[in-house]
Amino acid sequence: MDYKVGIIGDRESILGFGALGLTLGEATDADSAEQILSQWADESYAVIFMTE
């Protein structure tokens, strides 16, 4: 089983993590971050990082 790792935050903060192979979730507000988090939880992500 392959484990997925993602990061949620504003574009400027998360862009560099794409080079490390993380899935990027661009969120401009709390509602969009919550939607991405919920979707990724359903997709069995092993680790999800979030910026402030």
MITIDO-995875 format. One record per atom (N, C-alpha, C, CB): x, y, z; atom name. Coordinates in steps of 0.02 Angstrom, whole numbers, plus 50000, padded with zeros to 5 digits. Glycine has a CB too. Example, Ala and Ser with C-alpha at 12.3 -4.5 7.8 and 13.67 -1.06 7.14 Angstrom:
2
rec u->50660 | v->49716 | w->50390 | at->N .
rec u->50615 | v->49775 | w->50390 | at->CA .
rec u->50660 | v->49835 | w->50390 | at->C .
rec u->50565 | v->49776 | w->50452 | at->CB .
rec u->50642 | v->49888 | w->50354 | at->N .
rec u->50684 | v->49947 | w->50357 | at->CA .
rec u->50645 | v->50002 | w->50394 | at->C .
rec u->50704 | v->49970 | w->50286 | at->CB .
***
This chain:
52
rec u->50042 | v->49941 | w->50000 | at->N .
rec u->50000 | v->50000 | w->50000 | at->CA .
rec u->50044 | v->50062 | w->50000 | at->C .
rec u->49952 | v->50000 | w->50061 | at->CB .
rec u->50029 | v->50108 | w->49956 | at->N .
rec u->50065 | v->50171 | w->49953 | at->CA .
rec u->50031 | v->50222 | w->49998 | at->C .
rec u->50070 | v->50197 | w->49880 | at->CB .
rec u->50070 | v->50257 | w->50036 | at->N .
rec u->50043 | v->50309 | w->50080 | at->CA .
rec u->50051 | v->50377 | w->50047 | at->C .
rec u->50077 | v->50308 | w->50149 | at->CB .
rec u->50001 | v->50419 | w->50054 | at->N .
rec u->50003 | v->50486 | w->50025 | at->CA .
rec u->50015 | v->50537 | w->50080 | at->C .
rec u->49937 | v->50501 | w->49987 | at->CB .
rec u->50050 | v->50590 | w->50061 | at->N .
rec u->50064 | v->50645 | w->50107 | at->CA .
rec u->50045 | v->50709 | w->50071 | at->C .
rec u->50140 | v->50646 | w->50129 | at->CB .
rec u->50009 | v->50752 | w->50107 | at->N .
rec u->49987 | v->50815 | w->50076 | at->CA .
rec u->49998 | v->50874 | w->50122 | at->C .
rec u->49915 | v->50810 | w->50056 | at->CB .
rec u->49994 | v->50933 | w->50093 | at->N .
rec u->50000 | v->50995 | w->50131 | at->CA .
rec u->49947 | v->51044 | w->50107 | at->C .
rec u->50071 | v->51026 | w->50124 | at->CB .
rec u->49914 | v->51076 | w->50154 | at->N .
rec u->49860 | v->51123 | w->50140 | at->CA .
rec u->49881 | v->51192 | w->50165 | at->C .
rec u->49794 | v->51101 | w->50174 | at->CB .
rec u->49872 | v->51242 | w->50122 | at->N .
rec u->49888 | v->51311 | w->50142 | at->CA .
rec u->49885 | v->51358 | w->50084 | at->C .
rec u->49957 | v->51314 | w->50174 | at->CB .
rec u->49909 | v->51419 | w->50095 | at->N .
rec u->49909 | v->51468 | w->50041 | at->CA .
rec u->49964 | v->51451 | w->49991 | at->C .
rec u->49919 | v->51540 | w->50069 | at->CB .
rec u->49955 | v->51473 | w->49930 | at->N .
rec u->49999 | v->51454 | w->49875 | at->CA .
rec u->50073 | v->51468 | w->49889 | at->C .
rec u->49979 | v->51491 | w->49812 | at->CB .
rec u->50088 | v->51526 | w->49915 | at->N .
rec u->50158 | v->51545 | w->49927 | at->CA .
rec u->50192 | v->51499 | w->49979 | at->C .
rec u->50162 | v->51617 | w->49950 | at->CB .
rec u->50153 | v->51476 | w->50027 | at->N .
rec u->50182 | v->51435 | w->50081 | at->CA .
rec u->50192 | v->51362 | w->50062 | at->C .
rec u->50137 | v->51438 | w->50141 | at->CB .
rec u->50151 | v->51337 | w->50015 | at->N .
rec u->50154 | v->51265 | w->50000 | at->CA .
rec u->50188 | v->51247 | w->49935 | at->C .
rec u->50085 | v->51238 | w->49999 | at->CB .
rec u->50200 | v->51296 | w->49892 | at->N .
rec u->50225 | v->51282 | w->49825 | at->CA .
rec u->50289 | v->51241 | w->49824 | at->C .
rec u->50236 | v->51348 | w->49789 | at->CB .
rec u->50336 | v->51256 | w->49866 | at->N .
rec u->50400 | v->51221 | w->49867 | at->CA .
rec u->50395 | v->51147 | w->49887 | at->C .
rec u->50447 | v->51255 | w->49914 | at->CB .
rec u->50343 | v->51129 | w->49923 | at->N .
rec u->50335 | v->51060 | w->49946 | at->CA .
rec u->50317 | v->51012 | w->49889 | at->C .
rec u->50283 | v->51056 | w->50000 | at->CB .
rec u->50293 | v->51039 | w->49833 | at->N .
rec u->50278 | v->50997 | w->49776 | at->CA .
rec u->50340 | v->50962 | w->49750 | at->C .
rec u->50247 | v->51038 | w->49721 | at->CB .
rec u->50398 | v->50995 | w->49755 | at->N .
rec u->50461 | v->50965 | w->49733 | at->CA .
rec u->50480 | v->50904 | w->49775 | at->C .
rec u->50517 | v->51017 | w->49736 | at->CB .
rec u->50453 | v->50899 | w->49835 | at->N .
rec u->50467 | v->50842 | w->49879 | at->CA .
rec u->50418 | v->50785 | w->49868 | at->C .
rec u->50464 | v->50864 | w->49952 | at->CB .
rec u->50370 | v->50795 | w->49823 | at->N .
rec u->50322 | v->50742 | w->49809 | at->CA .
rec u->50258 | v->50745 | w->49849 | at->C .
rec u->50354 | v->50677 | w->49820 | at->CB .
rec u->50249 | v->50798 | w->49888 | at->N .
rec u->50187 | v->50805 | w->49926 | at->CA .
rec u->50131 | v->50829 | w->49881 | at->C .
rec u->50198 | v->50853 | w->49985 | at->CB .
rec u->50071 | v->50808 | w->49896 | at->N .
rec u->50012 | v->50833 | w->49861 | at->CA .
rec u->49995 | v->50902 | w->49890 | at->C .
rec u->49951 | v->50784 | w->49867 | at->CB .
rec u->49983 | v->50950 | w->49846 | at->N .
rec u->49969 | v->51018 | w->49868 | at->CA .
rec u->49894 | v->51032 | w->49867 | at->C .
rec u->50006 | v->51069 | w->49823 | at->CB .
rec u->49871 | v->51062 | w->49921 | at->N .
rec u->49802 | v->51083 | w->49926 | at->CA .
rec u->49799 | v->51157 | w->49940 | at->C .
rec u->49764 | v->51043 | w->49981 | at->CB .
rec u->49787 | v->51197 | w->49888 | at->N .
rec u->49786 | v->51270 | w->49896 | at->CA .
rec u->49719 | v->51291 | w->49927 | at->C .
rec u->49797 | v->51306 | w->49828 | at->CB .
rec u->49723 | v->51324 | w->49984 | at->N .
rec u->49663 | v->51347 | w->50019 | at->CA .
rec u->49670 | v->51421 | w->50035 | at->C .
rec u->49652 | v->51306 | w->50084 | at->CB .
rec u->49619 | v->51459 | w->50017 | at->N .
rec u->49620 | v->51531 | w->50029 | at->CA .
rec u->49582 | v->51551 | w->50092 | at->C .
rec u->49592 | v->51568 | w->49969 | at->CB .
rec u->49542 | v->51504 | w->50118 | at->N .
rec u->49505 | v->51518 | w->50179 | at->CA .
rec u->49492 | v->51452 | w->50216 | at->C .
rec u->49437 | v->51554 | w->50164 | at->CB .
rec u->49463 | v->51457 | w->50276 | at->N .
rec u->49452 | v->51398 | w->50317 | at->CA .
rec u->49404 | v->51349 | w->50285 | at->C .
rec u->49426 | v->51419 | w->50386 | at->CB .
rec u->49354 | v->51373 | w->50250 | at->N .
rec u->49305 | v->51328 | w->50219 | at->CA .
rec u->49337 | v->51285 | w->50164 | at->C .
rec u->49248 | v->51368 | w->50189 | at->CB .
rec u->49379 | v->51315 | w->50123 | at->N .
rec u->49412 | v->51276 | w->50070 | at->CA .
rec u->49462 | v->51227 | w->50100 | at->C .
rec u->49447 | v->51323 | w->50020 | at->CB .
rec u->49496 | v->51246 | w->50154 | at->N .
rec u->49542 | v->51200 | w->50187 | at->CA .
rec u->49504 | v->51141 | w->50217 | at->C .
rec u->49582 | v->51238 | w->50243 | at->CB .
rec u->49446 | v->51154 | w->50245 | at->N .
rec u->49406 | v->51101 | w->50275 | at->CA .
rec u->49382 | v->51052 | w->50221 | at->C .
rec u->49345 | v->51131 | w->50312 | at->CB .
rec u->49364 | v->51077 | w->50163 | at->N .
rec u->49342 | v->51034 | w->50108 | at->CA .
rec u->49399 | v->50988 | w->50085 | at->C .
rec u->49317 | v->51076 | w->50049 | at->CB .
rec u->49458 | v->51017 | w->50077 | at->N .
rec u->49516 | v->50978 | w->50055 | at->CA .
rec u->49533 | v->50925 | w->50109 | at->C .
rec u->49578 | v->51023 | w->50042 | at->CB .
rec u->49534 | v->50945 | w->50171 | at->N .
rec u->49549 | v->50900 | w->50226 | at->CA .
rec u->49500 | v->50841 | w->50228 | at->C .
rec u->49548 | v->50937 | w->50293 | at->CB .
rec u->49437 | v->50855 | w->50220 | at->N .
rec u->49386 | v->50803 | w->50220 | at->CA .
rec u->49395 | v->50755 | w->50162 | at->C .
rec u->49316 | v->50835 | w->50217 | at->CB .
rec u->49409 | v->50782 | w->50103 | at->N .
rec u->49420 | v->50741 | w->50044 | at->CA .
rec u->49481 | v->50696 | w->50053 | at->C .
rec u->49429 | v->50784 | w->49981 | at->CB .
rec u->49535 | v->50724 | w->50077 | at->N .
rec u->49596 | v->50685 | w->50087 | at->CA .
rec u->49588 | v->50632 | w->50141 | at->C .
rec u->49655 | v->50731 | w->50104 | at->CB .
rec u->49550 | v->50647 | w->50193 | at->N .
rec u->49537 | v->50598 | w->50245 | at->CA .
rec u->49500 | v->50538 | w->50215 | at->C .
rec u->49495 | v->50628 | w->50303 | at->CB .
rec u->49453 | v->50551 | w->50170 | at->N .
rec u->49417 | v->50497 | w->50136 | at->CA .
rec u->49462 | v->50457 | w->50090 | at->C .
rec u->49359 | v->50525 | w->50097 | at->CB .
rec u->49515 | v->50489 | w->50064 | at->N .
rec u->49562 | v->50456 | w->50019 | at->CA .
rec u->49620 | v->50423 | w->50056 | at->C .
rec u->49589 | v->50506 | w->49969 | at->CB .
rec u->49615 | v->50419 | w->50121 | at->N .
rec u->49664 | v->50384 | w->50164 | at->CA .
rec u->49735 | v->50412 | w->50160 | at->C .
rec u->49665 | v->50310 | w->50145 | at->CB .
rec u->49741 | v->50478 | w->50163 | at->N .
rec u->49808 | v->50508 | w->50168 | at->CA .
rec u->49838 | v->50489 | w->50234 | at->C .
rec u->49805 | v->50585 | w->50159 | at->CB .
rec u->49902 | v->50471 | w->50235 | at->N .
rec u->49936 | v->50451 | w->50296 | at->CA .
rec u->49955 | v->50511 | w->50338 | at->C .
rec u->49997 | v->50411 | w->50280 | at->CB .
rec u->49977 | v->50566 | w->50306 | at->N .
rec u->50000 | v->50626 | w->50341 | at->CA .
rec u->49973 | v->50687 | w->50302 | at->C .
rec u->50078 | v->50629 | w->50347 | at->CB .
rec u->49944 | v->50734 | w->50340 | at->N .
rec u->49920 | v->50796 | w->50310 | at->CA .
rec u->49948 | v->50854 | w->50352 | at->C .
rec u->49842 | v->50798 | w->50307 | at->CB .
rec u->49988 | v->50896 | w->50320 | at->N .
rec u->50015 | v->50956 | w->50353 | at->CA .
rec u->49970 | v->51015 | w->50335 | at->C .
rec u->50089 | v->50969 | w->50331 | at->CB .
rec u->49964 | v->51062 | w->50382 | at->N .
rec u->49924 | v->51121 | w->50369 | at->CA .
rec u->49963 | v->51182 | w->50392 | at->C .
rec u->49855 | v->51118 | w->50404 | at->CB .
rec u->49962 | v->51236 | w->50352 | at->N .
rec u->49993 | v->51299 | w->50373 | at->CA .
rec u->49943 | v->51338 | w->50414 | at->C .
rec u->50017 | v->51340 | w->50311 | at->CB .
rec u->49966 | v->51392 | w->50444 | at->N .
rec u->49922 | v->51432 | w->50486 | at->CA .
rec u->49868 | v->51465 | w->50448 | at->C .
rec u->49961 | v->51484 | w->50524 | at->CB .
***
